[in-house]
Amino acid sequence: MLLNDAPLDLAYKAISEGVLVFERSREERVRYEEWVLRMYLDFKPSLERYYRTLVRRLVG
């Protein structure tokens, strides 16, 4: 799966729990992983709030 266009939470999940199958450039992969981790940790409180609200609305 190419993660460049993936939603942030999916990219984080793939990086943190997935298995690396191929990399064209280790330097680019590490740079991208660092960016995803920083962005995810910055947005994590907002994402959690969003998902809690979504579940609450779906459940009723």
C-alpha positions in Angstrom: 0.0 0.0 0.0 1.3 3.4 -0.9 0.8 5.7 2.1 1.6 9.0 0.6 -2.1 9.8 0.0 -3.5 7.7 2.9 -5.4 9.4 5.7 -3.2 10.3 8.6 -4.7 7.7 11.0 -4.3 4.9 8.5 -0.7 5.9 7.7 0.1 5.9 11.4 -1.5 2.5 11.9 0.4 1.1 8.9 3.7 2.5 10.2 3.3 1.5 13.8 1.7 -2.0 13.2 2.4 -2.9 9.6 5.3 -4.8 8.0 7.6 -3.0 5.6 7.6 -4.9 2.3 9.6 -2.5 0.0 11.4 0.8 0.3 12.9 2.7 -2.6 14.9 5.0 -0.3 15.5 4.4 3.4 16.1 8.1 3.9 12.8 9.1 2.4 11.0 6.4 4.3 12.4 7.5 7.6 11.6 11.2 6.8 8.0 10.3 5.9 7.6 8.1 9.0 8.9 10.9 11.2 6.5 13.3 9.6 3.5 10.9 10.1 4.4 10.3 13.7 4.7 14.1 14.5 1.5 14.9 12.7 -0.5 12.0 14.2 0.6 12.9 17.7 -0.3 16.5 17.2 -3.8 15.6 15.8 -4.5 12.5 18.0 -6.6 14.4 20.6 -8.7 15.9 17.8 -9.1 12.5 16.0 -10.1 10.8 19.3 -12.7 13.5 19.9 -14.0 13.1 16.3 -14.3 9.3 16.6 -16.0 9.5 20.0 -18.6 12.0 18.6 -19.1 9.8 15.5 -19.7 6.7 17.6 -22.1 8.6 19.9 -24.1 9.8 16.9 -24.2 6.4 15.2 -25.2 4.6 18.4 -27.8 7.3 19.3 
